[in-house]
Amino acid sequence: MYEAAIAELSHLDGPDLLARLVTDLFDGNIALVSSFGAESAVLLHMAASIDRSLRSLRSTPESCLQKRSLVVRK
């Protein structure tokens, strides 16, 4: 189903790939799943630089607290 998109985007690095996925392929209809740990902070930073309205999903109270601390630091 996404073979053409994979072929077209495979040369892009993380930030450029995420930007194309958010703005072109999924046209903003995308959400991020995050643990809000150190690795997730990088992904969330990239996503926020592309579209601050992107949704992020979390599953634990600890994740909610971590997200708040990341947002406050920004």
C-alpha positions as CSV (number, residue, x, y, z in Angstrom):
1,M,0.0,0.0,0.0
2,Y,2.8,2.5,0.9
3,E,5.5,1.0,-1.3
4,A,5.6,4.1,-3.6
5,A,5.9,6.4,-0.6
6,I,8.6,4.3,1.0
7,A,10.6,4.4,-2.3
8,E,10.2,8.1,-2.6
9,L,11.1,9.0,1.0
10,S,13.8,6.4,1.8
11,H,16.6,8.9,1.1
12,L,15.5,11.4,3.8
13,D,16.9,11.6,7.3
14,G,14.8,11.8,10.5
15,P,13.6,15.5,10.6
16,D,13.0,15.7,6.8
17,L,11.3,12.3,6.8
18,L,9.0,13.2,9.6
19,A,8.1,16.5,8.0
20,R,7.1,14.9,4.8
21,L,5.1,12.2,6.6
22,V,3.2,14.8,8.7
23,T,2.6,17.4,6.0
24,D,2.3,15.4,2.8
25,L,1.6,11.7,3.3
26,F,-0.7,11.9,6.3
27,D,-1.7,15.5,5.8
28,G,-1.7,16.2,9.6
29,N,-3.8,13.1,10.4
30,I,-1.1,11.5,12.5
31,A,-0.4,11.0,16.2
32,L,2.8,10.1,17.9
33,V,3.1,7.4,20.6
34,S,5.7,8.3,23.1
35,S,7.0,7.2,26.5
36,F,8.3,10.7,27.0
37,G,11.7,9.4,27.9
38,A,15.0,10.7,26.5
39,E,14.6,9.1,23.0
40,S,11.1,10.4,22.8
41,A,12.1,13.9,23.7
42,V,14.0,14.0,20.4
43,L,11.0,12.8,18.4
44,L,8.7,15.3,20.2
45,H,11.1,18.1,19.6
46,M,11.2,17.3,15.8
47,A,7.4,17.0,15.7
48,A,6.9,20.3,17.5
49,S,9.2,22.0,15.0
50,I,7.0,20.7,12.2
51,D,3.5,21.1,13.7
52,R,2.9,22.1,17.3
53,S,-0.7,20.8,17.0
54,L,0.3,17.1,16.5
55,R,-1.3,14.8,18.9
56,S,0.9,12.6,21.2
57,L,-0.4,9.6,23.0
58,R,0.7,8.5,26.5
59,S,-0.3,5.7,28.7
60,T,1.0,6.2,32.2
61,P,0.8,8.9,34.9
62,E,4.6,9.0,34.8
63,S,4.5,9.8,31.1
64,C,2.1,12.7,31.8
65,L,4.5,14.2,34.3
66,Q,7.5,13.7,32.0
67,K,5.6,15.4,29.1
68,R,4.8,18.4,31.4
69,S,8.5,18.8,32.3
70,L,9.5,18.6,28.6
71,V,6.9,21.3,27.7
72,V,8.0,23.6,30.5
73,R,11.6,23.4,29.4
74,K,10.8,24.5,25.9
